[in-house]
Amino acid sequence: MMSKNSLVQTARLLRHGIQQRSASTLHSKASPAVMPEIQCEMPECDYQSPQYSGPSYEKVLEIRQKHITPNIVPHFKKPLLIHNGHMQWLFDHEGRRYLDMFGGIVTVSVGHCHPKVNRALEKQINTLWHTTNIYLHPKIHEYAERLTAKFPGELKAVCFVNSGSEANDLAMLMARLHTGNQDIITFRNAYHGMSPYTMGLTALSTWRFPLPGVSNGIHHVMNPDPYLGIWGGAACRDSPIQTDRKCDCTSESGCMAGARYYDQLEEVFKYSLPRGRVAAMFAESIQGVGGTVQYPKGYIKKAAELVRANGGVFIADEVQSGFGRTGEHFWGFEGHDFIPDIVTMAKGIGNGFPLAAVVTTPKIAALLGQALHFNTYGGNPMASAVGISVLEVIEEEQLQKNSLEVGTYFLKSLAKLRERFEIIGDVRGKGLMIGVEMVSDRAARTPLSAPHVAEIWETCKDMGVLFGRGGLNGNVFCIRPPLCITYDDVYLALNVLETVCKQHLEKRLRNWRRNV
């Protein structure tokens, strides 16, 4: 519950009204100093969606209930029937346009149906679909060379698969083969897949089935979360925006929260693992499904040193954070100032086409030659053609730079909303990998209840903006749009969020007044 003082402060803000903003920079390419005058109208779009010609909405729901397995759960009380996409826009069966701020769960990297990617796929479809890798075909070799050129150090060997779960599954196998060890460490709150093998890595109870042997040899350690964790402060994260927690750190002491979380990791090594016999540690560069959680600066680098000192390898999961999404770097792990031993990637690698990969050193990869190991569709001609074109678009359209500039502006603007609305507990992330944590009590960091979050989320959809949700309690709005979004798109998203937060707090204020 919000305190009386918080509600009185909210009443003052609501009486003051929505902050007026200059519209002079609405169409400027430069980062504006302030947001424009309030507007919830869609930015202009010169694309006309074709008319929907599929089965009726009611028929789709009927088919889904009868024939689609129940684990495939649609978003929203009234699910959207999407039939067309163009760059950052999605269109439903009735022709309504939506700003996609979730990118198909962080999968659409360069834009829905990007013209260059479409042309590359069409050309390959008309040339060669599939042979498997029992024969040579040029595209997988061209792509392997282009992709590994993006990596530092000895990370020059790649194995192509089809999904993030497959990639992490293979990385587990590689680590155990290379080290001869069994035990693998991951963080609580981590998500690394849902195959029977990777489910053990995933440490979110909502994503785990009660199956025997899933966690065989896997240890979940304390999540070094500066916002929700035991320790955290005002300068822990590698982000333009920090938590509002107080910090006792000094420039001489470094990050005390990071040091304390590292002590907890060392405790696991001392008491729970065979000394010097670790296989690997997995970490997302920024936790995705867990709610855009960032670690204290310096923690991952030290953790990697500890793992290697105990015979293991460090695996960076770049399924969500790779391909320029964090803006400052092409790979999320680069923000932690270290080079992992194995890197897994998926989602944005193919802009929605089934494609994933594991990149490692030739020495680690060599162990796969001990037995036959095969992936029927991995690196097929179509997927490889798409992968090449995605890399080209990111470079040609400077999408990593766009992610940095537009994303940083987005984060700073969201932080201003946090100052005005008590239900926004935290804003975090880098580039266009952003999380907004909704709370009912900011001081206690209590998650906003599921019905309230769902109501806000649904209203955003009705106003034309699609956000994702993450975190164990589903109270974090996950913002992962295609990297091509503009400042105009950000204005729309901010104005919608501002409007729904205002509406929510007005409703709570009315309820409070009725009860006093």
C-alpha positions in Angstrom: 0.0 0.0 0.0 1.2 3.6 -0.7 1.6 5.7 2.4 -0.6 8.7 3.2 2.3 11.1 2.4 2.9 9.4 -1.0 -0.7 9.7 -1.9 -0.8 13.4 -0.9 2.3 14.0 -3.0 0.6 12.1 -5.9 -2.4 14.3 -5.6 -0.2 17.4 -5.9 1.4 16.0 -9.0 -2.0 15.2 -10.6 -3.4 18.6 -9.8 -0.3 20.1 -11.4 -1.1 18.1 -14.6 1.0 16.5 -17.2 4.2 18.4 -17.7 4.2 20.5 -20.9 7.0 20.0 -23.3 8.5 21.8 -26.2 7.6 20.3 -29.6 10.5 22.0 -31.5 12.5 18.8 -31.6 9.8 16.4 -32.6 11.3 15.6 -36.0 15.0 16.3 -35.0 17.5 13.6 -35.6 19.6 14.9 -32.7 18.8 13.8 -29.1 16.3 16.4 -27.8 16.9 18.1 -24.4 13.2 17.8 -23.5 10.3 15.7 -24.6 7.7 17.2 -26.9 4.2 18.4 -26.0 2.0 15.5 -24.9 0.6 13.4 -27.8 -0.7 9.9 -27.9 -1.2 9.9 -31.7 0.8 7.4 -33.7 3.8 8.8 -35.5 3.4 8.9 -39.3 4.0 5.7 -41.2 4.1 5.5 -45.0 3.5 1.8 -45.0 -0.1 0.5 -45.8 -0.8 -2.9 -44.3 -2.7 -5.3 -46.7 -6.2 -6.3 -45.7 -6.5 -9.4 -43.5 -7.9 -12.4 -45.4 -7.4 -15.3 -42.9 -9.9 -17.1 -40.6 -12.1 -15.0 -38.4 -11.0 -13.9 -34.9 -13.5 -16.3 -33.4 -12.4 -19.2 -35.6 -8.7 -18.6 -34.6 -9.7 -18.7 -30.9 -11.6 -21.9 -31.5 -8.7 -23.6 -33.3 -6.3 -22.5 -30.6 -8.5 -24.0 -27.8 -8.9 -27.3 -29.7 -5.5 -27.9 -31.2 -2.7 -25.7 -29.7 -1.1 -27.1 -26.6 -2.0 -25.0 -23.4 1.6 -23.9 -22.7 1.3 -21.5 -25.6 -0.4 -18.7 -23.8 -1.3 -15.4 -25.6 -0.7 -12.0 -24.1 -3.6 -9.8 -22.9 -7.2 -10.5 -21.8 -8.3 -10.0 -25.4 -5.4 -11.5 -27.4 -4.1 -9.7 -30.5 -4.5 -11.4 -33.9 -1.4 -10.0 -35.7 -1.2 -10.6 -39.4 1.4 -8.1 -40.7 4.6 -6.4 -39.6 6.7 -3.6 -41.0 9.9 -2.4 -39.2 8.8 -1.3 -35.7 5.1 -1.7 -36.5 2.6 -4.5 -36.2 -0.9 -4.7 -37.6 -3.9 -6.7 -36.3 -6.7 -8.3 -38.3 -8.8 -5.2 -38.2 -6.0 -2.9 -39.5 -5.0 -1.3 -36.2 -1.3 -0.4 -36.0 0.8 -1.0 -32.9 4.3 0.1 -31.9 6.2 -3.1 -31.1 8.3 -2.3 -28.0 9.0 -6.0 -27.3 10.3 -7.1 -30.7 8.7 -10.5 -30.7 10.5 -11.2 -27.3 13.7 -9.5 -28.3 13.9 -11.4 -31.6 13.2 -8.7 -34.2 16.5 -6.9 -34.2 16.5 -4.8 -37.5 12.8 -4.5 -38.1 9.8 -6.6 -39.1 10.1 -7.7 -42.7 13.1 -5.6 -43.3 13.4 -5.1 -47.1 17.1 -6.1 -47.3 16.6 -9.2 -45.2 13.5 -10.1 -47.2 15.4 -9.8 -50.4 18.3 -12.0 -49.1 15.9 -14.7 -48.0 13.9 -14.6 -51.3 17.0 -14.9 -53.3 18.2 -17.9 -51.3 14.8 -19.6 -51.4 15.0 -19.4 -55.2 18.5 -20.9 -55.2 18.8 -23.6 -52.5 16.7 -24.4 -49.4 18.4 -27.3 -47.8 21.0 -29.9 -48.2 22.1 -30.4 -44.5 25.9 -30.1 -43.9 26.8 -33.5 -45.4 27.5 -31.3 -48.5 29.4 -28.0 -48.7 27.3 -25.0 -49.5 28.7 -21.5 -49.6 26.4 -19.5 -47.3 27.3 -21.3 -44.1 31.0 -20.6 -44.8 30.5 -17.0 -45.7 28.4 -16.5 -42.6 30.8 -18.2 -40.2 33.6 -15.9 -41.4 31.4 -12.8 -41.0 30.0 -13.7 -37.6 33.3 -14.8 -35.9 34.9 -11.6 -37.2 32.7 -9.8 -34.6 34.4 -11.6 -31.7 37.6 -10.7 -29.8 40.4 -13.1 -28.9 40.3 -16.7 -29.8 36.5 -16.9 -30.2 36.7 -18.1 -33.8 34.9 -21.4 -34.0 31.1 -21.5 -34.5 28.4 -24.2 -34.5 25.0 -23.2 -35.8 21.8 -24.4 -34.3 18.2 -23.2 -34.3 17.2 -21.7 -30.9 18.6 -20.3 -27.7 17.8 -23.4 -25.8 19.7 -25.5 -28.4 22.6 -23.2 -28.2 22.8 -23.3 -24.4 22.3 -27.1 -24.4 25.3 -27.4 -26.7 27.4 -25.0 -24.6 26.8 -27.2 -21.6 27.9 -30.2 -23.5 31.1 -28.4 -24.8 32.0 -27.2 -21.3 31.6 -30.7 -19.7 33.6 -32.3 -22.5 36.4 -29.8 -22.4 36.9 -29.7 -18.7 35.9 -33.3 -17.8 33.9 -31.8 -15.0 30.2 -31.9 -14.2 29.2 -29.0 -12.0 27.7 -25.8 -13.6 26.9 -22.6 -11.8 24.1 -20.2 -12.7 22.3 -17.3 -11.0 19.0 -17.4 -9.3 16.5 -15.5 -11.5 18.4 -16.7 -14.6 16.7 -17.9 -17.8 18.7 -20.1 -20.2 16.1 -22.2 -21.9 13.4 -24.8 -21.5 14.8 -28.0 -23.0 15.2 -30.9 -20.5 18.9 -30.1 -20.3 18.7 -26.3 -20.0 15.7 -26.2 -17.7 18.2 -27.0 -14.9 20.1 -23.8 -15.7 16.9 -21.7 -15.5 16.2 -20.6 -11.9 12.7 -19.1 -12.1 10.1 -21.4 -10.5 7.5 -20.3 -13.0 9.6 -21.8 -15.8 10.4 -25.2 -14.2 8.6 -28.6 -14.4 8.8 -31.1 -11.5 11.0 -33.6 -13.3 13.7 -35.8 -11.8 17.3 -35.1 -12.8 16.7 -31.6 -14.2 19.2 -30.0 -11.8 21.8 -32.7 -11.9 25.2 -31.0 -11.3 23.7 -27.5 -11.5 24.0 -24.9 -8.6 22.0 -21.7 -8.4 23.9 -19.0 -6.6 22.8 -15.7 -5.2 21.7 -13.2 -7.8 23.8 -10.0 -7.6 20.8 -7.7 -8.1 21.6 -4.1 -6.9 17.9 -3.2 -6.8 16.1 -6.2 -5.2 19.1 -8.0 -3.7 20.4 -7.8 -0.2 23.0 -5.3 -1.2 22.9 -2.5 -3.7 23.6 1.2 -4.1 23.4 4.3 -6.2 26.4 3.6 -8.4 26.5 -0.2 -8.8 25.2 -0.7 -12.4 26.8 -0.1 -15.7 23.8 2.0 -16.8 22.8 5.6 -17.3 20.2 5.1 -14.5 20.9 3.8 -11.1 18.8 2.6 -8.2 17.5 5.0 -5.6 19.1 2.9 -2.8 21.7 4.7 -0.7 25.3 3.8 -1.2 28.2 3.9 1.3 30.8 3.1 -1.4 33.8 5.4 -2.0 36.2 5.7 -4.9 38.8 3.9 -2.8 36.5 1.0 -1.6 35.0 0.3 -5.0 31.5 -1.3 -5.2 30.8 -2.8 -1.7 27.7 -4.5 -3.0 29.6 -6.3 -5.7 32.3 -7.4 -3.2 29.6 -8.9 -0.9 27.9 -10.7 -3.7 31.2 -12.1 -4.8 31.9 -13.3 -1.2 28.6 -15.3 -1.5 29.8 -16.8 -4.8 33.1 -17.8 -3.1 31.1 -19.5 -0.3 29.5 -21.8 -2.9 32.9 -22.7 -4.3 34.3 -23.4 -0.8 31.4 -25.5 0.5 29.3 -26.9 -2.4 31.6 -27.6 -5.3 34.4 -30.2 -5.8 37.6 -28.2 -5.4 39.2 -27.3 -8.7 36.6 -29.5 -10.6 34.0 -27.0 -12.0 32.7 -27.3 -15.6 31.3 -23.9 -16.2 29.4 -20.8 -15.1 26.6 -19.4 -17.2 25.5 -15.8 -17.1 23.3 -13.6 -19.2 25.1 -10.3 -19.8 21.9 -8.6 -18.6 19.2 -10.9 -17.3 16.3 -10.8 -19.7 13.3 -12.9 -18.7 14.2 -12.2 -15.1 13.4 -8.5 -15.6 16.4 -6.7 -17.1 18.6 -7.2 -14.1 22.1 -5.8 -14.2 25.0 -6.9 -11.9 27.4 -4.7 -10.0 30.2 -3.4 -12.0 33.2 -5.7 -12.0 31.4 -8.7 -10.6 31.2 -10.8 -13.8 34.9 -10.3 -14.5 35.9 -11.5 -11.0 33.5 -14.4 -11.2 35.0 -15.6 -14.5 38.5 -15.5 -12.9 37.2 -17.6 -10.0 35.6 -20.2 -12.4 38.8 -20.5 -14.5 40.9 -20.9 -11.3 38.7 -23.9 -10.5 39.1 -25.6 -13.8 35.9 -24.3 -15.5 34.9 -22.1 -18.4 32.7 -19.0 -18.5 29.7 -19.0 -20.8 28.1 -15.7 -21.8 24.5 -16.0 -22.8 23.9 -13.3 -25.4 20.5 -14.6 -26.6 18.9 -11.3 -25.6 21.8 -8.8 -25.2 23.8 -9.4 -28.4 23.9 -7.8 -31.8 24.2 -4.2 -30.7 21.2 -4.1 -28.4 23.1 -2.6 -25.4 24.3 0.2 -27.7 27.8 0.8 -26.3 29.0 -2.6 -27.4 28.1 -5.2 -30.0 28.1 -7.9 -27.4 26.8 -7.5 -23.8 29.8 -9.3 -22.3 32.1 -6.5 -23.6 30.5 -4.2 -21.0 31.9 -6.4 -18.3 35.5 -6.0 -19.6 36.3 -9.6 -20.1 36.3 -12.3 -22.9 34.3 -15.5 -22.2 35.3 -18.9 -23.3 31.9 -19.8 -24.9 29.2 -17.4 -26.2 25.6 -18.4 -27.1 23.3 -16.4 -29.2 19.9 -16.6 -30.8 16.8 -14.3 -31.3 18.1 -11.1 -32.8 20.7 -13.1 -34.8 18.0 -13.9 -37.4 15.5 -11.1 -37.0 12.8 -13.7 -36.4 14.2 -16.5 -38.6 15.0 -19.7 -36.7 18.8 -19.3 -36.2 21.2 -19.6 -33.3 24.8 -20.3 -32.7 27.6 -21.2 -30.2 30.9 -19.5 -30.7 34.0 -20.7 -28.8 37.7 -21.3 -29.2 39.1 -23.9 -31.6 40.5 -25.8 -28.6 37.1 -26.2 -26.9 35.3 -26.9 -30.2 37.7 -29.7 -31.0 36.1 -32.0 -28.4 33.0 -32.2 -30.5 34.9 -34.3 -32.9 35.1 -37.2 -30.4 31.8 -38.5 -31.6 29.2 -37.8 -34.3 27.3 -34.6 -33.5 24.8 -33.2 -36.0 22.1 -30.6 -36.3 19.9 -31.1 -39.4 18.9 -27.5 -39.9 21.8 -25.7 -38.2 23.4 -23.1 -40.6 21.1 -24.1 -43.5 21.4 -21.9 -46.6 18.3 -19.8 -45.8 19.3 -19.2 -42.2 22.8 -18.3 -43.2 21.6 -15.8 -45.9 19.4 -14.2 -43.3 22.2 -14.0 -40.8 24.6 -12.3 -43.2 21.9 -9.7 -44.2 21.2 -8.9 -40.5 24.8 -8.2 -39.8 24.9 -6.0 -42.9 21.8 -4.0 -41.9 23.1 -3.4 -38.4 26.3 -2.0 -39.8 24.8 -0.1 -42.8 22.0 1.5 -40.8 24.2 2.2 -37.7 21.6 0.4 -35.5 24.1 -0.1 -32.7 24.6 3.6 -32.6 20.8 4.2 -32.8 20.4 1.8 -29.9 22.9 3.7 -27.8 21.5 7.2 -28.6 17.8 6.6 -28.6 18.0 4.0 -25.8 20.0 6.3 -23.5 17.5 9.1 -24.1 14.6 6.7 -23.5 16.2 5.5 -20.2 16.8 9.1 -18.9 13.2 10.1 -19.8 11.9 7.0 -18.0 13.9 8.1 -15.0 12.1 11.4 -15.0 8.8 9.5 -15.0 10.1 7.6 -12.0 10.6 10.9 -10.1 6.9 11.7 -10.7 5.2 8.4 -10.2 5.5 6.3 -7.1 4.5 3.1 -8.8 7.7 3.2 -10.9 10.2 1.7 -8.5 13.2 1.3 -10.8 14.4 2.0 -14.3 17.4 0.1 -15.6 19.2 -1.2 -18.6 21.5 -0.2 -21.5 20.7 0.8 -25.0 17.4 -0.7 -26.1 17.4 -3.4 -23.4 15.3 -1.6 -20.7 13.3 -2.6 -17.7 10.7 -0.6 -15.7 9.8 -2.1 -12.4 6.3 -1.4 -11.1 5.8 -1.3 -7.3 3.1 -0.7 -4.8 5.6 0.5 -2.1 8.7 2.2 -3.4 10.6 2.2 -0.1 9.9 -1.5 0.5 10.3 -2.3 -3.2 7.1 -4.4 -3.1 6.0 -5.6 -6.5 2.8 -4.1 -7.9 0.1 -6.7 -7.8 -0.5 -8.8 -10.9 -4.1 -7.4 -11.5 -2.8 -3.8 -11.4 0.1 -4.6 -13.7 -2.1 -6.4 -16.1 -4.6 -3.5 -16.2 -1.8 -1.0 -17.0 -0.3 -3.4 -19.6 -3.6 -3.9 -21.3 -4.3 -0.2 -21.4 -0.9 0.4 -23.1 -1.9 -2.1 -25.7 -5.3 -0.4 -26.2 -3.4 2.9 -26.7 -1.3 1.3 -29.4 2.0 0.4 -27.6 3.1 -3.2 -26.9 5.4 -3.8 -24.0 6.7 -7.1 -22.7 6.6 -8.3 -19.1 9.3 -10.0 -17.1 10.6 -10.7 -13.6 9.5 -13.5 -11.3 6.3 -11.5 -10.4 5.7 -10.2 -13.9 5.8 -6.6 -12.7 8.7 -5.4 -14.9 7.8 -3.9 -18.2 10.4 -5.2 -20.6 11.3 -2.8 -23.5 13.2 -4.5 -26.3 12.0 -2.9 -29.6 13.5 -3.4 -33.0 16.8 -1.4 -33.1 15.4 0.9 -35.8 13.0 2.8 -33.5 13.1 6.6 -33.6 12.7 9.4 -31.1 9.1 9.9 -32.3 8.4 6.3 -31.3 10.0 6.9 -27.9 7.7 10.0 -27.4 4.7 7.8 -28.1 5.8 5.1 -25.6 6.6 7.7 -22.9 3.4 9.5 -23.3 1.4 6.3 -23.1 3.2 5.2 -20.0 2.8 8.6 -18.5 -1.0 8.6 -19.2 -1.6 5.1 -17.8 0.5 5.8 -14.7 -1.6 9.0 -14.2 -4.8 7.1 -14.7 -3.8 4.4 -12.3 -2.8 6.8 -9.5 -5.9 8.8 -9.9 -7.9 5.6 -9.4 -6.0 4.7 -6.3 -6.4 8.2 -5.0 -10.1 8.1 -5.4 -10.2 4.7 -3.6 -8.1 6.1 -0.8 -10.4 9.2 -0.3 -13.4 6.9 -0.1 -11.8 5.0 2.7 -10.7 8.0 4.9 
